[in-house]
Amino acid sequence: MKNYIPSIVTSGNLICGFTAIMIGDFYWSPILLLCCFLFDSLDGLVARALNVQSEFGKQMDSLADVISFGVGPAYLYSLYSPDIENKFYTIATCAMIVVAGTIRLAKFNITPSRSYFMGLPIPANAVFYIGVIIAIENDSQTFIDFFSSKVYYFITPLFLSAMMISFGFRMFSTKGMTKNWKDNIYQYLMAIVAIILGITFKYEAVSYIVLAYIILSIINTLTSKFQERYSL
């Protein structure tokens, strides 16, 4: 029976993501998507605690993530579309989120574990769109004006989707942290930046933190490759 417990937890992720899409509510849907993060973290912890990790669980987890962190945010983002007349424009824009997210998860499943992520993780991408919803629903005029533009509305998913499938970029993570503080400089810097953004921008900070993570990861990638090249 214990072999099925992690999959039950993963089902919680899937159910919350599906419900967020079904109700399409700008208050409850982001909360449900945040619950998906909780279940997504717990299923792995439960599997390791019970020593029942399996390929089946790994694949089910990714399939649930496609719904919760791919389709869910894409659908909610589509509800803000400034393209009222031509639905094809909205569909093409939001489809990028789902397709790139699915490619990202497929790549993750077939890649050996590393101390960093290859490309922007799909949960981080989902956090950005959750942040957009939170900011707009709390009357952020900056976000309202920005995403009212068809150009910016389209370019944003284009950029983030490109980052998800840019596997050459090393997106640092907490699993890459060591006891040597110098190896964790970007993680510490990210924490400091997140606090500053949170204090400065409040609701808008959620999306800004994701952008800061991308920028710092790009810098980390460039410096790491530079050091590798000149250390040979």
Secondary structure, 3 states (H helix, E strand, C coil): CHHHHHHHHHHHHHHHHHHHHHHCCCCHHHHHHHHHHHHHHHHHHHHHHHCCCCHHHHHHHHHHHHHHHHHHHHHHHHCCCCCCCCHHHHHHHHHHHHHHHHHHHHHHHHCCCCCEEECCCHHHHHHHHHHHHHHHHCCCHHHHHHHCCHHHHHHHHHHHHHHHCCCCCEEECHHHCCCCHHHHHHHHHHHHHHHHHHHHHHHHHHHHHHHHHHHHHHHHHHHHHHHHHHHC
